[in-house]
Amino acid sequence: MVSTPWCTKAIASAVGWVRADEPVDGQLAQEILRLKKRIEELQARLQQTSSQPLQGAEDLAQGEERFEVNFYTKFKDKELKNWTWEMSVKMTWNRICKAALPVMIEKATESEITNALMNETRGDGADKKGYPPPMPSRSDLIPTPSPVIIVQLRALGLVVKDARQRSVRDMHTCWSLTPYGDNIMTKLIALRSKAKLSA
């Protein structure tokens, strides 16, 4: 006959412990079901709120309203020629979203967001010859427009700060889309059916 160790007996008799080979009583089963249902309700509410604009966002600038975006950058091109360049462009918030949101599908730094906006506005300047050439990776890009734009995108419920680090040495602040931001981006960029447009 195999004797049961005293520690097993103590655990089995402790209040709040249920042995794996013992049936769960009705009251405990009901409590488990209640908690499971509550978890499902909270998860559904979280999914619903994260897929909708923030409360009060209807009073914020968005859509086809225009915002003046100011760019300033200083860098050296591949021929080591120094560039100092600035430009102001009026963009709709829809256009800003089309340019900026896709780079945040995973996550993006402020410089990457600004670079996306600069690429979107390439050719908008009155003096196209003065527009800087494609910037190398070592460019010193000053993200002038990003702070205001990011605050607005956050206020609209489109983006959130992403705490995930790309590497141990990565100290940059990164931003990523919320489910609602992903939904808005898809609606703005997805191709529409030519058949329905011509009907």
Secondary structure as the mmCIF struct_conf table of DSSP 4:
data_model
#
loop_
_struct_conf.conf_type_id
_struct_conf.id
_struct_conf.beg_label_comp_id
_struct_conf.beg_label_asym_id
_struct_conf.beg_label_seq_id
_struct_conf.end_label_comp_id
_struct_conf.end_label_asym_id
_struct_conf.end_label_seq_id
HELX_LH_PP_P HELX_LH_PP_P1 VAL A 2 PRO A 5
HELX_RH_AL_P HELX_RH_AL_P1 TRP A 6 SER A 13
BEND BEND1 ALA A 14 ALA A 14
TURN_TY1_P TURN_TY1_P1 VAL A 15 GLY A 16
TURN_TY1_P TURN_TY1_P2 ALA A 20 ASP A 21
BEND BEND2 GLU A 22 GLU A 22
HELX_LH_PP_P HELX_LH_PP_P2 PRO A 23 ASP A 25
HELX_RH_AL_P HELX_RH_AL_P2 GLY A 26 SER A 50
TURN_TY1_P TURN_TY1_P3 SER A 51 SER A 51
BEND BEND3 GLN A 52 GLN A 52
HELX_LH_PP_P HELX_LH_PP_P3 PRO A 53 LEU A 54
TURN_TY1_P TURN_TY1_P4 GLN A 55 GLY A 56
HELX_RH_3T_P HELX_RH_3T_P1 ALA A 57 ASP A 59
BEND BEND4 LEU A 60 LEU A 60
TURN_TY1_P TURN_TY1_P5 GLY A 63 GLU A 64
STRN STRN1 ARG A 66 LYS A 76
TURN_TY1_P TURN_TY1_P6 LYS A 78 GLU A 79
STRN STRN2 ASN A 82 THR A 92
HELX_RH_AL_P HELX_RH_AL_P3 TRP A 93 ALA A 100
HELX_RH_3T_P HELX_RH_3T_P2 LEU A 101 MET A 104
BEND BEND5 ILE A 105 GLU A 106
STRN STRN3 ALA A 108 THR A 109
HELX_RH_AL_P HELX_RH_AL_P4 GLU A 110 THR A 121
TURN_TY1_P TURN_TY1_P7 ARG A 122 GLY A 123
BEND BEND6 GLY A 125 ALA A 126
HELX_RH_3T_P HELX_RH_3T_P3 LYS A 128 GLY A 130
BEND BEND7 TYR A 131 TYR A 131
HELX_LH_PP_P HELX_LH_PP_P4 PRO A 132 PRO A 136
TURN_TY1_P TURN_TY1_P8 SER A 137 ARG A 138
STRN STRN4 LEU A 141 ILE A 142
BEND BEND8 THR A 144 PRO A 145
HELX_RH_AL_P HELX_RH_AL_P5 SER A 146 ALA A 155
TURN_TY1_P TURN_TY1_P9 LEU A 156 GLY A 157
BEND BEND9 LEU A 158 LEU A 158
STRN STRN5 VAL A 159 ASP A 162
BEND BEND10 ARG A 166 SER A 167
TURN_TY1_P TURN_TY1_P10 VAL A 168 ARG A 169
STRN STRN6 CYS A 174 LEU A 177
HELX_RH_AL_P HELX_RH_AL_P6 PRO A 179 ILE A 189
BEND BEND11 ALA A 190 ALA A 190
HELX_LH_PP_P HELX_LH_PP_P5 LEU A 191 SER A 193
HELX_RH_AL_P HELX_RH_AL_P7 LYS A 194 SER A 198
#
